[in-house]
């Protein structure tokens, strides 16, 4: 896989269920999310910024707090984002977005423009499919930057199964997903997942919204890791089922909700009306 862009680390935000947990970077709790930007119709040089994550990250957070890096010092800024300010997909997909009013002059941010989101048309024109290189960027709770900085980690892999068969969730909803085989573990829910199509051609970043490259697209958002179980054997009896215990094992497969599902929230009538009003 070719080298990624260092700038992409700045699109990730950390999400916690308390102000204290956000300030201390509590390893026991929290999730990942990322920043997206929509170009405004009435002023094409301006953007509306959104926080995006998996809906279950917000549902389990109670009162969510977002943690972002400051631009000019090694410290973080914590923002409260009440649960009632988030909008989930109308069909119950495990994604949610929140409109933010933040200063990109003070924060070290990279907002992924919606033009870089994969759509069904993009899948065809860019020939995105099985075996394409992908990577996700998120919070590895055991080594995530400490109290003074967010330092996200990258996980790498490939598209393994296309989105033809949905994954049945515990609540019975059939979730449209790609399956990505990657070197990852549970805990990356809400992380952005990118797909490579060409070598990065990175240039100097001139605003907090763009990395000038045609090398990547936002494939979607990580929402689950599929697991399996294996029987625990008695040391002196190697017959299958020799104990009543089992352990969960990682299959290496992550579920990724397509980016066009995020666009369906951001481009909904209500969201468009709010942007025009704002």
C-alpha positions as CSV (number, residue, x, y, z in Angstrom):
1,X,0.0,0.0,0.0
2,X,1.4,3.5,-0.8
3,X,2.2,6.0,1.9
4,X,-0.8,7.8,3.3
5,X,-1.1,11.5,4.0
6,X,-0.2,12.8,7.5
7,X,-3.0,15.4,7.2
8,X,-5.7,12.7,7.4
9,X,-5.0,12.2,11.1
10,X,-6.6,15.6,11.6
11,X,-10.0,14.6,10.4
12,X,-10.5,12.3,13.4
13,X,-12.2,13.4,16.6
14,X,-12.4,11.5,19.9
15,X,-15.8,11.1,21.6
16,X,-16.4,10.5,25.3
17,X,-19.4,10.2,27.7
18,X,-18.2,12.8,30.2
19,X,-16.2,16.1,30.3
20,X,-13.8,14.5,32.8
21,X,-13.2,11.5,30.6
22,X,-12.6,13.7,27.6
23,X,-10.0,15.8,29.4
24,X,-8.1,12.8,30.8
25,X,-8.5,10.7,27.6
26,X,-10.1,7.9,29.7
27,X,-9.0,4.6,28.1
28,X,-12.1,2.8,29.5
29,X,-14.6,4.7,27.4
30,X,-14.9,6.7,24.2
31,X,-15.2,6.2,20.5
32,X,-14.1,7.8,17.2
33,X,-15.6,10.1,14.7
34,X,-14.5,12.4,12.0
35,X,-15.2,15.9,10.5
36,X,-17.0,16.4,7.2
37,X,-17.5,19.6,5.3
38,X,-20.3,20.7,3.0
39,X,-19.8,23.6,0.6
40,X,-22.5,26.2,1.1
41,X,-24.7,27.0,-1.9
42,X,-25.0,30.7,-1.1
43,X,-21.2,31.1,-0.5
44,X,-19.1,28.4,-2.3
45,X,-16.0,29.5,-0.5
46,X,-17.5,28.7,2.9
47,X,-18.4,25.3,4.5
48,X,-20.7,23.8,7.1
49,X,-18.8,21.4,9.3
50,X,-20.4,18.2,10.6
51,X,-19.2,15.6,13.2
52,X,-19.9,12.1,12.0
53,X,-19.8,8.8,13.9
54,X,-21.6,5.6,14.5
55,X,-25.0,6.1,16.1
56,X,-24.3,3.5,18.8
57,X,-21.3,5.6,20.0
58,X,-23.6,8.5,20.7
59,X,-26.4,6.3,22.2
60,X,-23.9,4.8,24.7
61,X,-22.3,8.1,25.6
62,X,-25.2,9.8,27.4
63,X,-24.0,13.4,27.0
64,X,-21.3,13.2,24.3
65,X,-18.2,15.3,24.5
66,X,-15.9,15.8,21.5
67,X,-12.1,16.2,21.8
68,X,-10.1,18.0,19.1
69,X,-6.5,19.1,18.9
70,X,-5.6,22.8,19.1
71,X,-3.6,24.2,16.2
72,X,-0.9,26.2,17.8
73,X,-0.2,24.3,21.0
74,X,0.0,20.8,22.3
75,X,-3.4,20.7,24.0
76,X,-6.9,19.8,23.2
77,X,-10.3,21.5,23.2
78,X,-13.4,19.7,24.5
79,X,-16.8,20.5,23.1
80,X,-20.2,19.4,24.4
81,X,-22.4,17.9,21.7
82,X,-25.7,17.0,23.4
83,X,-27.4,13.8,22.1
84,X,-30.4,15.8,20.9
85,X,-28.3,17.7,18.4
86,X,-27.4,14.6,16.5
87,X,-29.4,13.3,13.5
88,X,-29.5,9.6,12.8
89,X,-30.4,8.1,9.4
90,X,-34.1,7.9,8.8
91,X,-33.9,4.2,8.1
92,X,-32.1,3.4,11.4
93,X,-28.6,3.0,9.8
94,X,-25.9,3.0,12.5
95,X,-24.7,6.5,11.6
96,X,-25.4,10.0,13.0
97,X,-24.2,13.5,12.3
98,X,-24.1,16.8,14.3
99,X,-23.7,20.3,12.9
100,X,-20.8,22.1,14.5
101,X,-19.9,25.8,14.9
102,X,-16.1,25.7,15.5
103,X,-13.2,27.9,14.6
104,X,-10.8,26.1,12.2
105,X,-8.3,28.8,12.8
106,X,-7.8,27.7,16.4
107,X,-8.2,23.9,15.9
108,X,-6.0,21.5,13.9
109,X,-8.7,20.1,11.7
110,X,-9.1,18.5,8.3
111,X,-12.7,18.2,7.2
112,X,-13.4,15.7,4.5
113,X,-15.4,17.4,1.7
114,X,-18.5,15.6,0.7
115,X,-17.2,15.6,-2.9
116,X,-14.7,12.9,-1.7
117,X,-17.5,10.7,-0.4
118,X,-18.1,7.5,-2.4
119,X,-21.5,7.3,-4.2
120,X,-23.0,4.6,-6.3
121,X,-21.9,6.5,-9.4
122,X,-18.3,6.8,-8.0
123,X,-18.2,3.0,-7.5
124,X,-18.6,2.6,-11.2
125,X,-16.5,5.5,-12.5
126,X,-13.6,4.8,-10.2
127,X,-14.0,1.0,-10.5
128,X,-14.0,0.5,-6.7
129,X,-14.3,-3.1,-5.8
130,X,-12.9,-6.3,-4.4
131,X,-9.3,-6.2,-3.3
132,X,-8.9,-2.4,-3.3
133,X,-6.6,-1.1,-0.6
134,X,-8.4,0.6,2.3
135,X,-7.4,2.1,5.6
136,X,-9.3,3.4,8.6
137,X,-8.2,6.2,11.0
138,X,-9.4,6.1,14.6
139,X,-8.7,5.9,18.3
140,X,-6.7,3.0,19.5
141,X,-7.6,3.3,23.2
142,X,-4.4,1.8,24.6
143,X,-2.2,4.3,22.7
144,X,-4.2,7.3,21.6
145,X,-2.1,10.3,22.6
146,X,-2.5,10.9,26.3
147,X,-4.1,13.9,27.9
148,X,-2.5,16.6,25.8
149,X,-3.0,15.3,22.2
150,X,-5.2,13.1,20.0
151,X,-2.9,10.8,18.1
152,X,-5.1,8.5,16.0
153,X,-3.9,5.2,14.6
154,X,-4.3,3.8,11.1
155,X,-5.4,0.2,10.2
156,X,-4.9,-1.2,6.8
157,X,-6.7,-3.8,4.7
158,X,-8.7,-4.6,1.6
159,X,-12.3,-4.7,0.4
160,X,-13.3,-8.3,0.9
161,X,-17.1,-8.4,0.3
162,X,-19.2,-5.9,-1.6
163,X,-22.4,-4.4,-0.1
164,X,-24.8,-6.9,-1.8
165,X,-25.7,-8.7,1.4
166,X,-26.6,-6.7,4.5
167,X,-25.5,-7.6,8.0
168,X,-28.3,-8.4,10.5
169,X,-27.8,-6.3,13.6
170,X,-28.8,-7.4,17.1
171,X,-31.9,-5.2,16.9
172,X,-33.0,-6.9,13.7
173,X,-32.2,-4.1,11.3
174,X,-30.4,-5.2,8.1
175,X,-27.4,-2.9,7.8
176,X,-26.0,-2.3,4.3
177,X,-22.3,-2.8,4.6
178,X,-19.0,-3.5,2.9
179,X,-16.9,-6.1,4.6
180,X,-13.3,-5.0,4.9
181,X,-10.6,-7.5,6.0
182,X,-8.2,-5.4,8.1
183,X,-5.7,-5.6,10.9
184,X,-8.1,-4.3,13.4
185,X,-10.0,-5.0,16.6
186,X,-13.3,-3.8,18.1
187,X,-13.2,-0.3,19.4
188,X,-12.8,1.7,16.1
189,X,-16.6,2.3,15.7
190,X,-17.2,5.7,14.0
191,X,-13.8,5.7,12.3
192,X,-13.7,6.9,8.7
193,X,-12.6,4.3,6.2
194,X,-10.8,5.4,3.0
195,X,-10.2,3.5,-0.3
196,X,-7.1,4.1,-2.4
197,X,-7.4,4.2,-6.2
198,X,-4.2,6.1,-7.1
199,X,-0.9,7.1,-5.6
200,X,-1.2,10.2,-3.3
201,X,0.0,13.4,-5.0
202,X,0.0,15.6,-1.9
203,X,0.6,19.3,-2.0
204,X,0.7,22.0,0.6
205,X,-2.6,22.2,2.5
206,X,-4.0,25.7,2.0
207,X,-7.2,25.4,4.0
208,X,-8.6,23.1,6.7
209,X,-10.9,21.3,4.3
210,X,-8.8,19.9,1.5
211,X,-5.9,17.6,0.8
212,X,-5.1,18.1,-2.8
213,X,-5.1,14.5,-4.0
214,X,-7.2,12.3,-6.2
215,X,-5.7,9.2,-4.5
216,X,-8.4,8.5,-2.0
217,X,-12.2,8.4,-1.4
218,X,-14.2,8.1,1.8
219,X,-15.6,4.6,1.4
220,X,-17.7,4.8,4.6
221,X,-17.7,4.5,8.3
222,X,-16.7,1.6,10.5
223,X,-19.5,0.3,12.7
224,X,-18.7,-3.3,13.7
225,X,-16.2,-6.1,13.7
226,X,-17.5,-9.6,13.1
227,X,-16.5,-12.2,15.6
228,X,-16.7,-15.9,16.0
229,X,-16.5,-18.3,18.9
230,X,-14.3,-21.3,19.7
231,X,-14.7,-24.0,22.2
232,X,-12.3,-24.1,25.2
233,X,-10.8,-27.6,25.6
234,X,-9.9,-29.3,28.8
235,X,-6.1,-29.7,29.0
236,X,-6.4,-33.4,29.4
237,X,-9.3,-34.0,27.1
238,X,-9.0,-32.8,23.6
239,X,-12.5,-33.8,22.4
240,X,-14.6,-31.1,21.0
241,X,-17.0,-29.7,23.6
242,X,-15.0,-31.1,26.6
243,X,-15.9,-27.9,28.6
244,X,-18.8,-25.6,28.6
245,X,-16.7,-22.6,27.9
246,X,-16.1,-20.7,24.7
247,X,-14.0,-17.7,23.7
248,X,-14.7,-14.9,21.2
249,X,-12.2,-14.7,18.3
250,X,-11.7,-11.9,15.8
251,X,-12.4,-12.8,12.2
252,X,-10.5,-9.8,10.9
253,X,-13.7,-8.5,9.2
254,X,-15.0,-5.0,9.7
255,X,-18.4,-3.8,8.7
256,X,-18.3,-0.4,6.8
257,X,-21.5,1.5,6.1
258,X,-21.3,3.2,2.6
259,X,-20.5,6.9,2.6
260,X,-23.6,7.6,0.5
261,X,-25.6,6.8,3.6
262,X,-24.0,9.7,5.4
263,X,-24.8,11.9,2.4
264,X,-28.5,11.0,2.8
265,X,-28.5,12.6,6.2
266,X,-26.4,15.6,5.2
267,X,-28.4,16.3,2.1
268,X,-31.8,15.7,3.6
269,X,-34.4,18.5,3.3
270,X,-34.1,19.5,6.9
271,X,-30.2,19.7,6.8
272,X,-30.3,21.7,3.6
273,X,-32.9,24.1,5.1
274,X,-30.7,24.6,8.2
275,X,-27.7,25.4,6.1
276,X,-29.6,27.9,4.0
277,X,-31.0,29.5,7.1
278,X,-27.6,29.6,8.9
